[in-house]
Amino acid sequence: MDDSEADFNLKVVMVDFKQCLNEKEEILMNHYLSGWWGLVKFLNSLGAIFAFISKDVVAKLQIMERLRSSPQGEHYASLQSMVAYEVGHQLVDLQRRSRHPDSGCRTVLRLHRALRWLQLFLERLRTSPENARTSTLCTDSYNASLAAYHPWVVRQAVTVAFCALPTRKVFLEAMKVGPPEQAIAMLDEALPFLERVYDVVQKLYAEHTLLDLP
């Protein structure tokens, strides 16, 4: 584990997601990406089990950072400005991947789906009893989110990998906010912000018919 992962604290990560919504409920891209980088550290701190997700997330984050730092970067300051720019300039492949395989809209959609899985999993960790099987919590969350977008072979491999997950206590301690009861209290406070970010993205994408981009 490098120094950045050693300094990881999930409470700080959740602050990024709280701050990525401004008073107009626009998703500020810098905070959104920063929050996701923190979640990657959280997943990586739990070992190689989540590598199949974190590796893909990192690739998507790098795409978004390239867009954010490009000459068109001002259009990627918020999720709403990005959607308006890419849809308005026909920079999104709506039917099949062709001229714009790595559009911001498609890339964020993949992050959005992964965020739903993680949100559901953290909520189940928060509300479950001490002896709950994390493999079951994670599998149920996966089946209710990401599984719908993965082929059968991937779904089977993921389900098997989840069987090796550490205990609920280890997950809560990995959040680096203190003993398990403090981690639960932090999730109580933070998860509504994560859910609100998800809901705002979901509504925006639904309004522009972007939820099924290839």
Disulfide bonds with the S-S distance in Angstrom:
none
